[in-house]
Amino acid sequence: MPGKSSKSAAEPSAALHTPPFRTFRPLMNHILQYLQGHDSYRTFARRGFIYLALQTLLTAIILFSYIYASPAIGIMNAEGWIYLAVASIGQAFTFTLAAYLIYLLTGLTTLRRPAGWIMVTLCSLLVIFLVLNRQVYAIYRFHINGFILNMITGPGAGNIFVLDAWMLVKEILLLAIFAALSILLYRVAGILVRKFRRLYIWPTAIALTLCLVGGHLYHAYGAFVRHAPVTRAAASLPYFYPLTAKSLLTSMGVKAPEPSAIDALEAASGEANFPLEELTAHTPDSLPDIYLILLDSWNSRGLDSITMPNAWKFAKENTRFTEHLSSSNGTRCSVFGIFYGVPGYYWESFESAGMTPPLVNRLQELGYKIQTYPSANLTNPDFRTLIFRNVPGINLGESEPTIYASDSLLTQRFLADMPRRGKEPGFSFLFYDLPHAIDLPPHRNHPFKPAWAYADYTRLNNDLDPTEFWNLYRNCLYQDDQLLGKVFDAIAKRETETGRRALVILTGDHSQEFNENHHNYWGHSGNYSKAQIKVPLAIRFPEGTHRGETFTHRTTHYDFSPTILSRYLGIDSKPEIYSLGHDITNAAADRRWHITGANLDYAFITPGDTILQKTGSGEMLVFDPKMNPVENYNVNPAEIQKVMSKLNMFYK
């Protein structure tokens, strides 16, 4: 009995541990059988690995090419090139390895042929995506991310990305070629397996693994000692998150270079405190009508008497500002800076706190009729929820067959509303999109010739003569200028009928580069040089001051809010309570350091227009005004501390 009892006591333990082992043993034996004894599976696995190696090489070549679209190309040296080659292979191996593992697991079944097509399909899609991303990176200098995907799939995507049919065909053909290469490589792998018995699989696997590990380890060292060619090369690779090991290397006795003042440039976080205190105000004796007119992506070279005769006439008869800088190189944070008077660095904080602009709040307090006239949709970026959160009945924009039709429609709506506005003051926000879209119906693509029929972004490179592309852009400005002439006439007519003078602001949200710096930058959102942030500005002051004057001191988008609030809406508080700007005609105000950009990627523009850019990865890049990289830049630590305090002044 005691022995029987002992056996019974042991049985539960066996029952708990034996079944799982027995369950997995057949599978393990099955796998080992294939790996050790089945020539057909070995051949299958060998073919897949050879394809992995070939596909890794193709992918690495694509990844390596990203450097030619990166500003890092200007500082590359032998160390940087060698590192980039190794890191590209390692990153390509990372991408393709997952497809190979799926291939091996699927091949354990009888689905050998489908396993091959699964791997080929995954690798083809990878290559197609990387080629598409390479094109995005070449124009914008950032990789496809959630923000881009949201723009593509969100409301008004057709107004943001305008693709000509022929350009779309060429794009499909290009991607088809790369997909065909991926398919061809699988067939090549099969031929190699059949023709050659010795394929050096283990040496190849070891070499790929060394590239993968070495790319991370050397970056850890390069980042620690601040070797710019290494860190900048790594930053060009898409979705590459290389290793850093500052604490470990320090503990091993590796000595880092002395930190500079630039290393102190880090983003701060905290609870927003905006404005710094409650604004004080009085009721003005009179209130002007206010018209804020923006042209999306307006290059300052486009404002002249031939390209835009109506806008030029308006600028010459009123007040011009020739050194006006935007608050960003993209629409989202540019418009944010105009209305809030602070950088787009605060967008997320203000959005989560539901903070509306003091400018809009004051307009509502004084009974202004606020209306918007957008060409693109106001919900992408979401200005409706953030800037105009509490403003009822505004136009959100509608999709039209062409961007020219959208710009025409907003003008028609504005003109139709003018007679119905009555005597109360009004604020109108007109936002034209044609210079951003660079897309015209054929019969509107004049008067400047020769001009591209459409914006063919696949042709852009550093050696391209931009004349025909520039003429297409000028034709867009010309067509919008015809619409602006009608707007100016309607404003003048209302002034005559009501006796109410108007404040009219005509500017761009940001600029549009046509490779002015000769570093293969086109469009916007790619850098913070003047080619992308300097915009035209002309203002008609209601009191009639400064008529015919031209101001050449630096002005910024941050100046609009304090100028309007203090001059015309009765705000008595100092501008620094609610803005980084100043009265726009005050040439003595301190605008020596201009802050531009968003919360993760932003830049400081120094008094000499040197660009100190803090990237989303935390790296600090320095460029001269023409986007040439600057190494070993020396900056006054006290100035850096001052500008950082300025950047973070609206955080608690």
Stockholm file with secondary structure:
# STOCKHOLM 1.0

chainA/1-652         MPGKSSKSAAEPSAALHTPPFRTFRPLMNHILQYLQGHDSYRTFARRGFIYLALQTLLTAIILFSYIYASPAIGIMNAEGWIYLAVASIGQAFTFTLAAYLIYLLTGLTTLRRPAGWIMVTLCSLLVIFLVLNRQVYAIYRFHINGFILNMITGPGAGNIFVLDAWMLVKEILLLAIFAALSILLYRVAGILVRKFRRLYIWPTAIALTLCLVGGHLYHAYGAFVRHAPVTRAAASLPYFYPLTAKSLLTSMGVKAPEPSAIDALEAASGEANFPLEELTAHTPDSLPDIYLILLDSWNSRGLDSITMPNAWKFAKENTRFTEHLSSSNGTRCSVFGIFYGVPGYYWESFESAGMTPPLVNRLQELGYKIQTYPSANLTNPDFRTLIFRNVPGINLGESEPTIYASDSLLTQRFLADMPRRGKEPGFSFLFYDLPHAIDLPPHRNHPFKPAWAYADYTRLNNDLDPTEFWNLYRNCLYQDDQLLGKVFDAIAKRETETGRRALVILTGDHSQEFNENHHNYWGHSGNYSKAQIKVPLAIRFPEGTHRGETFTHRTTHYDFSPTILSRYLGIDSKPEIYSLGHDITNAAADRRWHITGANLDYAFITPGDTILQKTGSGEMLVFDPKMNPVENYNVNPAEIQKVMSKLNMFYK
#=GR chainA/1-652 SS CHHHHHHHHHHHHHHHHHHHHHHHHHHHHHHHHHHHHCHHHHHHHHHHHHHHHHHHHHHHHHHHHGGGGSGGGGGCCHHHHHHHHHHHHHHHHHHHHHHHHHHHHHHTTTCHHHHHHHHHHHHHHHHHHHHHHHHHHHHHSSCCCHHHHHHHHSTTHHHHCCCCHHHHHHHHHHHHHHHHHHHHHHHHHHHHHHHCSCCCHHHHHHHHHHHHHHHHHHHHHHHHTTCHHHHHHHHHSTTCCCCCCHHHHHHTTCCCCCCCGGGGCCCCCCCBCCSSSCCCBCCCSCCCEEEEEEETTCCGGGCSTTTCHHHHHHHHHSEEESSEECSCSSHHHHHHHHHHSSCGGGHHHHHHHTCCCHHHHHHHHTTCEEEEEESSCTBTTBHHHHTTTTCTTCCCCCCCSSHHHHHHHHHHHHHHHGGGSCSSCEEEEEEECHHHHCCCCGGGSCSSSSCCSSCCGGGCCTTCCCHHHHHHHHHHHHHHHHHHHHHHHHHHHHHHHHCCCEEEEEEESSCCEESTTSSSCEESSSCCSHHHHBCCEEEECTTCTTTTCEECSCEEGGGHHHHHHHHHSCBCSCGGGTCSCCCTTCTTSCCSSEEEECSSSEEEECTTCCEEEECTTSCEEEECTTSCBCCSCCCCHHHHHHHHHHHTTTBC
#=GC SS_cons         CHHHHHHHHHHHHHHHHHHHHHHHHHHHHHHHHHHHHCHHHHHHHHHHHHHHHHHHHHHHHHHHHGGGGSGGGGGCCHHHHHHHHHHHHHHHHHHHHHHHHHHHHHHTTTCHHHHHHHHHHHHHHHHHHHHHHHHHHHHHSSCCCHHHHHHHHSTTHHHHCCCCHHHHHHHHHHHHHHHHHHHHHHHHHHHHHHHCSCCCHHHHHHHHHHHHHHHHHHHHHHHHTTCHHHHHHHHHSTTCCCCCCHHHHHHTTCCCCCCCGGGGCCCCCCCBCCSSSCCCBCCCSCCCEEEEEEETTCCGGGCSTTTCHHHHHHHHHSEEESSEECSCSSHHHHHHHHHHSSCGGGHHHHHHHTCCCHHHHHHHHTTCEEEEEESSCTBTTBHHHHTTTTCTTCCCCCCCSSHHHHHHHHHHHHHHHGGGSCSSCEEEEEEECHHHHCCCCGGGSCSSSSCCSSCCGGGCCTTCCCHHHHHHHHHHHHHHHHHHHHHHHHHHHHHHHHCCCEEEEEEESSCCEESTTSSSCEESSSCCSHHHHBCCEEEECTTCTTTTCEECSCEEGGGHHHHHHHHHSCBCSCGGGTCSCCCTTCTTSCCSSEEEECSSSEEEECTTCCEEEECTTSCEEEECTTSCBCCSCCCCHHHHHHHHHHHTTTBC
//
